[in-house]
Amino acid sequence: MKYSFENDYSEGACKEILEALIRHNFEQNTGYGLDEHSLNAEKLIRKACEHEDIDVHFITGGTPCNVLAMNLLKPYEAVICADTGHINVHETGAVEHVGKKILSIPNKEGKITPEQIEETVKKHTDEHMVLPRLVFIAQASELGTTYTIDELLKIREVCDRYNLYLYIDGARLGSALVAENMSLKTIADIADLFYIGGTKNGAFIGEAMCIKNPSLKENFRYIIKQNCSMLAKGFVCGIEFEKFFESDLYFRLAQNANAGANELRQILFDHNIPEYVHSKTNQIFAIIEDSLIEEIQKEFKIQIWNKFDENHSIVRFVTSWNISEQNLVDFRNYLDSIIAK
């Protein structure tokens, strides 16, 4: 079977979570996230965020989290995001489907700036246009890049100036935090709401939606249920996140993914394969000759992101929380063999 660099959710769950799920499998738990595991996991997440005032809800996946967040807006309010943003490109119009307009702005290596946000707000002058109300950013971005603390604080500043909510998509939050040496507290300090991604960091399923802004908390469970995102067996996510945060497991898994990516970057560099954009997380975007891509695909699964020019394409490599040294040795050896032909 070909080894996959296509994504970081090809495997099931990390062994610690798998063992915990097996251990608690025959327990009888309260449903819909009201069980003792979910309640304990919520406490552990609040402790990790150093914010006792955060509401935590366990949601099935990243797209449901994003849709639920956008449902907090009034019908005439809109969301600002990068043109590469997940909600704008890879969610099949889910946000538009629930009646919210996306105001996409040109990305700068997958990110947006306070100046762009301010410019977008100022373009929307009166009630004949939608009212910008929420800024959507992803940490890490769709291109694997990360916002520094200073960048996040400046975005927070412009959000405060124009009465905007700041929402952080955290599908790969673990990878970003480790890469930036940033704490969950920093995210909780700055965002109105965000989610902690589990699906792409060693969980079977699920994300932890965290709401800090008091004005967004009321009746959120009604929104979850109405949008078909409330798991009857919510205790599955509770057990997973309990395991993530009763120790440093969440960050250790992210560190392994990042370490694998760093080694993979070196392998590509050693074979004169340039990056399309530099990132410090577990997503790598490389510019590769099309004929070489065909050779790589014979033994490894990779994702062609876009064309770069007539003879080259942008290829995305994603390293998993479960990547091993042997996986990387095999890839290096294979590149050695096909490039030496």
KOLVEX-93866 format. One record per residue (C-alpha): residue number from 1; x, y, z. Coordinates in steps of 0.2 Angstrom, whole numbers. Layout:
// residues N
@pos->NUM | x->X | y->Y | z->Z .
...
//
This chain:
// residues 341
@pos->1 | x->0 | y->0 | z->0 .
@pos->2 | x->6 | y->17 | z->-4 .
@pos->3 | x->11 | y->29 | z->10 .
@pos->4 | x->0 | y->44 | z->10 .
@pos->5 | x->6 | y->62 | z->12 .
@pos->6 | x->-12 | y->68 | z->6 .
@pos->7 | x->-18 | y->73 | z->23 .
@pos->8 | x->-16 | y->70 | z->42 .
@pos->9 | x->-32 | y->60 | z->45 .
@pos->10 | x->-29 | y->45 | z->35 .
@pos->11 | x->-26 | y->34 | z->51 .
@pos->12 | x->-39 | y->31 | z->64 .
@pos->13 | x->-34 | y->37 | z->82 .
@pos->14 | x->-18 | y->38 | z->92 .
@pos->15 | x->-15 | y->23 | z->103 .
@pos->16 | x->-18 | y->33 | z->119 .
@pos->17 | x->-36 | y->38 | z->113 .
@pos->18 | x->-39 | y->21 | z->106 .
@pos->19 | x->-35 | y->12 | z->123 .
@pos->20 | x->-46 | y->25 | z->132 .
@pos->21 | x->-61 | y->22 | z->121 .
@pos->22 | x->-59 | y->3 | z->123 .
@pos->23 | x->-57 | y->5 | z->142 .
@pos->24 | x->-73 | y->15 | z->143 .
@pos->25 | x->-82 | y->6 | z->129 .
@pos->26 | x->-95 | y->-4 | z->140 .
@pos->27 | x->-99 | y->11 | z->151 .
@pos->28 | x->-116 | y->18 | z->150 .
@pos->29 | x->-115 | y->37 | z->148 .
@pos->30 | x->-127 | y->51 | z->147 .
@pos->31 | x->-129 | y->57 | z->129 .
@pos->32 | x->-127 | y->73 | z->119 .
@pos->33 | x->-111 | y->79 | z->127 .
@pos->34 | x->-118 | y->79 | z->145 .
@pos->35 | x->-108 | y->64 | z->151 .
@pos->36 | x->-95 | y->64 | z->164 .
@pos->37 | x->-80 | y->63 | z->152 .
@pos->38 | x->-86 | y->77 | z->141 .
@pos->39 | x->-89 | y->88 | z->157 .
@pos->40 | x->-71 | y->84 | z->163 .
@pos->41 | x->-64 | y->87 | z->146 .
@pos->42 | x->-72 | y->104 | z->146 .
@pos->43 | x->-64 | y->108 | z->163 .
@pos->44 | x->-47 | y->102 | z->156 .
@pos->45 | x->-48 | y->113 | z->141 .
@pos->46 | x->-53 | y->128 | z->151 .
@pos->47 | x->-38 | y->125 | z->162 .
@pos->48 | x->-27 | y->123 | z->147 .
@pos->49 | x->-34 | y->140 | z->140 .
@pos->50 | x->-32 | y->148 | z->157 .
@pos->51 | x->-50 | y->154 | z->155 .
@pos->52 | x->-63 | y->148 | z->167 .
@pos->53 | x->-77 | y->158 | z->157 .
@pos->54 | x->-76 | y->148 | z->141 .
@pos->55 | x->-90 | y->138 | z->135 .
@pos->56 | x->-84 | y->121 | z->127 .
@pos->57 | x->-95 | y->111 | z->115 .
@pos->58 | x->-89 | y->95 | z->106 .
@pos->59 | x->-93 | y->95 | z->87 .
@pos->60 | x->-92 | y->82 | z->74 .
@pos->61 | x->-80 | y->91 | z->62 .
@pos->62 | x->-72 | y->107 | z->56 .
@pos->63 | x->-85 | y->112 | z->43 .
@pos->64 | x->-99 | y->110 | z->56 .
@pos->65 | x->-89 | y->121 | z->68 .
@pos->66 | x->-88 | y->134 | z->55 .
@pos->67 | x->-106 | y->134 | z->50 .
@pos->68 | x->-112 | y->134 | z->68 .
@pos->69 | x->-100 | y->150 | z->71 .
@pos->70 | x->-108 | y->159 | z->56 .
@pos->71 | x->-126 | y->155 | z->62 .
@pos->72 | x->-122 | y->166 | z->76 .
@pos->73 | x->-123 | y->181 | z->64 .
@pos->74 | x->-139 | y->190 | z->59 .
@pos->75 | x->-145 | y->187 | z->42 .
@pos->76 | x->-138 | y->204 | z->35 .
@pos->77 | x->-121 | y->202 | z->43 .
@pos->78 | x->-106 | y->195 | z->34 .
@pos->79 | x->-90 | y->186 | z->37 .
@pos->80 | x->-72 | y->192 | z->31 .
@pos->81 | x->-60 | y->179 | z->26 .
@pos->82 | x->-45 | y->176 | z->14 .
@pos->83 | x->-49 | y->170 | z->-3 .
@pos->84 | x->-40 | y->154 | z->1 .
@pos->85 | x->-50 | y->152 | z->17 .
@pos->86 | x->-58 | y->135 | z->20 .
@pos->87 | x->-75 | y->142 | z->21 .
@pos->88 | x->-73 | y->150 | z->4 .
@pos->89 | x->-65 | y->136 | z->-6 .
@pos->90 | x->-67 | y->119 | z->2 .
@pos->91 | x->-84 | y->118 | z->11 .
@pos->92 | x->-96 | y->117 | z->-4 .
@pos->93 | x->-104 | y->133 | z->0 .
@pos->94 | x->-109 | y->128 | z->17 .
@pos->95 | x->-108 | y->145 | z->24 .
@pos->96 | x->-118 | y->152 | z->10 .
@pos->97 | x->-130 | y->138 | z->12 .
@pos->98 | x->-135 | y->145 | z->29 .
@pos->99 | x->-138 | y->162 | z->22 .
@pos->100 | x->-121 | y->171 | z->26 .
@pos->101 | x->-111 | y->181 | z->14 .
@pos->102 | x->-93 | y->179 | z->13 .
@pos->103 | x->-82 | y->194 | z->9 .
@pos->104 | x->-66 | y->186 | z->3 .
@pos->105 | x->-50 | y->196 | z->1 .
@pos->106 | x->-34 | y->192 | z->-7 .
@pos->107 | x->-23 | y->181 | z->4 .
@pos->108 | x->-5 | y->185 | z->8 .
@pos->109 | x->3 | y->168 | z->10 .
@pos->110 | x->-14 | y->161 | z->16 .
@pos->111 | x->-16 | y->176 | z->28 .
@pos->112 | x->-25 | y->192 | z->29 .
@pos->113 | x->-20 | y->209 | z->37 .
@pos->114 | x->-28 | y->221 | z->48 .
@pos->115 | x->-27 | y->234 | z->34 .
@pos->116 | x->-36 | y->223 | z->23 .
@pos->117 | x->-50 | y->220 | z->36 .
@pos->118 | x->-51 | y->239 | z->39 .
@pos->119 | x->-52 | y->242 | z->20 .
@pos->120 | x->-66 | y->229 | z->18 .
@pos->121 | x->-76 | y->237 | z->33 .
@pos->122 | x->-75 | y->254 | z->26 .
@pos->123 | x->-81 | y->249 | z->9 .
@pos->124 | x->-98 | y->243 | z->16 .
@pos->125 | x->-105 | y->260 | z->20 .
@pos->126 | x->-124 | y->258 | z->24 .
@pos->127 | x->-139 | y->247 | z->25 .
@pos->128 | x->-139 | y->244 | z->6 .
@pos->129 | x->-124 | y->232 | z->8 .
@pos->130 | x->-121 | y->218 | z->20 .
@pos->131 | x->-113 | y->223 | z->37 .
@pos->132 | x->-96 | y->215 | z->40 .
@pos->133 | x->-97 | y->207 | z->57 .
@pos->134 | x->-85 | y->192 | z->59 .
@pos->135 | x->-67 | y->190 | z->54 .
@pos->136 | x->-63 | y->172 | z->50 .
@pos->137 | x->-44 | y->166 | z->51 .
@pos->138 | x->-37 | y->149 | z->52 .
@pos->139 | x->-22 | y->145 | z->63 .
@pos->140 | x->-13 | y->137 | z->54 .
@pos->141 | x->-19 | y->144 | z->37 .
@pos->142 | x->-25 | y->134 | z->22 .
@pos->143 | x->-7 | y->136 | z->15 .
@pos->144 | x->1 | y->130 | z->32 .
@pos->145 | x->7 | y->147 | z->37 .
@pos->146 | x->4 | y->154 | z->54 .
@pos->147 | x->-1 | y->170 | z->62 .
@pos->148 | x->12 | y->177 | z->75 .
@pos->149 | x->6 | y->184 | z->92 .
@pos->150 | x->9 | y->201 | z->86 .
@pos->151 | x->-1 | y->198 | z->70 .
@pos->152 | x->-15 | y->191 | z->80 .
@pos->153 | x->-15 | y->206 | z->92 .
@pos->154 | x->-16 | y->218 | z->78 .
@pos->155 | x->-31 | y->209 | z->70 .
@pos->156 | x->-39 | y->209 | z->87 .
@pos->157 | x->-36 | y->228 | z->88 .
@pos->158 | x->-45 | y->231 | z->72 .
@pos->159 | x->-59 | y->220 | z->76 .
@pos->160 | x->-62 | y->230 | z->92 .
@pos->161 | x->-61 | y->246 | z->83 .
@pos->162 | x->-75 | y->241 | z->71 .
@pos->163 | x->-85 | y->229 | z->83 .
@pos->164 | x->-81 | y->213 | z->74 .
@pos->165 | x->-80 | y->196 | z->81 .
@pos->166 | x->-64 | y->186 | z->78 .
@pos->167 | x->-66 | y->168 | z->75 .
@pos->168 | x->-51 | y->156 | z->73 .
@pos->169 | x->-53 | y->140 | z->63 .
@pos->170 | x->-42 | y->128 | z->73 .
@pos->171 | x->-42 | y->112 | z->62 .
@pos->172 | x->-23 | y->112 | z->63 .
@pos->173 | x->-22 | y->122 | z->79 .
@pos->174 | x->-10 | y->110 | z->88 .
@pos->175 | x->3 | y->111 | z->73 .
@pos->176 | x->2 | y->130 | z->73 .
@pos->177 | x->4 | y->132 | z->92 .
@pos->178 | x->19 | y->121 | z->92 .
@pos->179 | x->27 | y->129 | z->77 .
@pos->180 | x->24 | y->147 | z->85 .
@pos->181 | x->28 | y->141 | z->103 .
@pos->182 | x->11 | y->148 | z->107 .
@pos->183 | x->0 | y->143 | z->121 .
@pos->184 | x->-19 | y->140 | z->120 .
@pos->185 | x->-21 | y->154 | z->132 .
@pos->186 | x->-15 | y->166 | z->119 .
@pos->187 | x->-28 | y->160 | z->107 .
@pos->188 | x->-41 | y->161 | z->121 .
@pos->189 | x->-36 | y->179 | z->126 .
@pos->190 | x->-37 | y->185 | z->108 .
@pos->191 | x->-52 | y->176 | z->100 .
@pos->192 | x->-71 | y->178 | z->103 .
@pos->193 | x->-73 | y->160 | z->98 .
@pos->194 | x->-62 | y->146 | z->91 .
@pos->195 | x->-61 | y->128 | z->90 .
@pos->196 | x->-47 | y->115 | z->94 .
@pos->197 | x->-45 | y->103 | z->80 .
@pos->198 | x->-45 | y->84 | z->85 .
@pos->199 | x->-49 | y->75 | z->69 .
@pos->200 | x->-32 | y->80 | z->61 .
@pos->201 | x->-22 | y->78 | z->77 .
@pos->202 | x->-25 | y->60 | z->82 .
@pos->203 | x->-43 | y->59 | z->87 .
@pos->204 | x->-56 | y->48 | z->78 .
@pos->205 | x->-68 | y->62 | z->76 .
@pos->206 | x->-72 | y->79 | z->83 .
@pos->207 | x->-67 | y->96 | z->88 .
@pos->208 | x->-69 | y->107 | z->103 .
@pos->209 | x->-78 | y->123 | z->100 .
@pos->210 | x->-73 | y->136 | z->113 .
@pos->211 | x->-84 | y->152 | z->115 .
@pos->212 | x->-77 | y->166 | z->126 .
@pos->213 | x->-88 | y->181 | z->121 .
@pos->214 | x->-103 | y->181 | z->133 .
@pos->215 | x->-114 | y->188 | z->119 .
@pos->216 | x->-112 | y->172 | z->108 .
@pos->217 | x->-115 | y->159 | z->122 .
@pos->218 | x->-133 | y->159 | z->125 .
@pos->219 | x->-143 | y->145 | z->117 .
@pos->220 | x->-128 | y->138 | z->107 .
@pos->221 | x->-134 | y->120 | z->110 .
@pos->222 | x->-150 | y->124 | z->101 .
@pos->223 | x->-140 | y->130 | z->86 .
@pos->224 | x->-129 | y->114 | z->87 .
@pos->225 | x->-145 | y->103 | z->87 .
@pos->226 | x->-154 | y->113 | z->73 .
@pos->227 | x->-139 | y->111 | z->62 .
@pos->228 | x->-138 | y->92 | z->64 .
@pos->229 | x->-121 | y->93 | z->73 .
@pos->230 | x->-126 | y->86 | z->91 .
@pos->231 | x->-119 | y->68 | z->93 .
@pos->232 | x->-130 | y->56 | z->103 .
@pos->233 | x->-114 | y->47 | z->108 .
@pos->234 | x->-105 | y->64 | z->112 .
@pos->235 | x->-95 | y->55 | z->126 .
@pos->236 | x->-84 | y->48 | z->112 .
@pos->237 | x->-77 | y->66 | z->109 .
@pos->238 | x->-77 | y->68 | z->128 .
@pos->239 | x->-66 | y->53 | z->131 .
@pos->240 | x->-54 | y->59 | z->117 .
@pos->241 | x->-52 | y->77 | z->123 .
@pos->242 | x->-51 | y->71 | z->141 .
@pos->243 | x->-36 | y->60 | z->135 .
@pos->244 | x->-29 | y->75 | z->125 .
@pos->245 | x->-28 | y->87 | z->139 .
@pos->246 | x->-26 | y->76 | z->155 .
@pos->247 | x->-7 | y->77 | z->149 .
@pos->248 | x->2 | y->85 | z->135 .
@pos->249 | x->-4 | y->72 | z->122 .
@pos->250 | x->-12 | y->85 | z->111 .
@pos->251 | x->4 | y->94 | z->109 .
@pos->252 | x->16 | y->79 | z->108 .
@pos->253 | x->6 | y->73 | z->93 .
@pos->254 | x->7 | y->90 | z->85 .
@pos->255 | x->25 | y->90 | z->88 .
@pos->256 | x->28 | y->74 | z->79 .
@pos->257 | x->19 | y->80 | z->64 .
@pos->258 | x->29 | y->96 | z->64 .
@pos->259 | x->45 | y->86 | z->66 .
@pos->260 | x->41 | y->75 | z->52 .
@pos->261 | x->37 | y->90 | z->41 .
@pos->262 | x->54 | y->98 | z->45 .
@pos->263 | x->63 | y->83 | z->40 .
@pos->264 | x->52 | y->81 | z->24 .
@pos->265 | x->57 | y->100 | z->20 .
@pos->266 | x->75 | y->95 | z->21 .
@pos->267 | x->73 | y->80 | z->10 .
@pos->268 | x->64 | y->91 | z->-3 .
@pos->269 | x->78 | y->104 | z->-1 .
@pos->270 | x->92 | y->91 | z->-3 .
@pos->271 | x->84 | y->87 | z->-20 .
@pos->272 | x->82 | y->105 | z->-26 .
@pos->273 | x->63 | y->105 | z->-24 .
@pos->274 | x->58 | y->123 | z->-19 .
@pos->275 | x->44 | y->128 | z->-8 .
@pos->276 | x->29 | y->137 | z->-15 .
@pos->277 | x->27 | y->146 | z->2 .
@pos->278 | x->36 | y->143 | z->17 .
@pos->279 | x->27 | y->136 | z->32 .
@pos->280 | x->33 | y->130 | z->49 .
@pos->281 | x->18 | y->118 | z->52 .
@pos->282 | x->14 | y->100 | z->45 .
@pos->283 | x->8 | y->106 | z->28 .
@pos->284 | x->22 | y->109 | z->14 .
@pos->285 | x->18 | y->116 | z->-3 .
@pos->286 | x->32 | y->112 | z->-15 .
@pos->287 | x->34 | y->116 | z->-34 .
@pos->288 | x->38 | y->100 | z->-43 .
@pos->289 | x->40 | y->96 | z->-61 .
@pos->290 | x->25 | y->86 | z->-68 .
@pos->291 | x->36 | y->72 | z->-74 .
@pos->292 | x->43 | y->70 | z->-57 .
@pos->293 | x->26 | y->71 | z->-49 .
@pos->294 | x->21 | y->56 | z->-60 .
@pos->295 | x->35 | y->46 | z->-53 .
@pos->296 | x->32 | y->50 | z->-35 .
@pos->297 | x->14 | y->45 | z->-37 .
@pos->298 | x->19 | y->28 | z->-41 .
@pos->299 | x->24 | y->25 | z->-23 .
@pos->300 | x->17 | y->39 | z->-13 .
@pos->301 | x->0 | y->47 | z->-12 .
@pos->302 | x->2 | y->66 | z->-14 .
@pos->303 | x->-11 | y->80 | z->-18 .
@pos->304 | x->-8 | y->91 | z->-33 .
@pos->305 | x->-14 | y->108 | z->-27 .
@pos->306 | x->-13 | y->119 | z->-42 .
@pos->307 | x->-3 | y->122 | z->-58 .
@pos->308 | x->12 | y->133 | z->-56 .
@pos->309 | x->17 | y->134 | z->-74 .
@pos->310 | x->17 | y->124 | z->-90 .
@pos->311 | x->28 | y->111 | z->-83 .
@pos->312 | x->27 | y->112 | z->-64 .
@pos->313 | x->13 | y->110 | z->-52 .
@pos->314 | x->11 | y->115 | z->-33 .
@pos->315 | x->10 | y->99 | z->-23 .
@pos->316 | x->4 | y->98 | z->-5 .
@pos->317 | x->13 | y->86 | z->7 .
@pos->318 | x->5 | y->84 | z->24 .
@pos->319 | x->13 | y->75 | z->38 .
@pos->320 | x->3 | y->65 | z->51 .
@pos->321 | x->4 | y->65 | z->69 .
@pos->322 | x->8 | y->46 | z->67 .
@pos->323 | x->23 | y->49 | z->54 .
@pos->324 | x->38 | y->38 | z->58 .
@pos->325 | x->56 | y->40 | z->54 .
@pos->326 | x->55 | y->25 | z->42 .
@pos->327 | x->42 | y->34 | z->32 .
@pos->328 | x->54 | y->48 | z->29 .
@pos->329 | x->68 | y->37 | z->25 .
@pos->330 | x->58 | y->27 | z->12 .
@pos->331 | x->53 | y->44 | z->4 .
@pos->332 | x->71 | y->50 | z->4 .
@pos->333 | x->77 | y->34 | z->-4 .
@pos->334 | x->64 | y->34 | z->-17 .
@pos->335 | x->68 | y->52 | z->-22 .
@pos->336 | x->86 | y->47 | z->-23 .
@pos->337 | x->82 | y->33 | z->-35 .
@pos->338 | x->71 | y->42 | z->-47 .
@pos->339 | x->80 | y->58 | z->-47 .
@pos->340 | x->97 | y->48 | z->-50 .
@pos->341 | x->89 | y->40 | z->-66 .
//
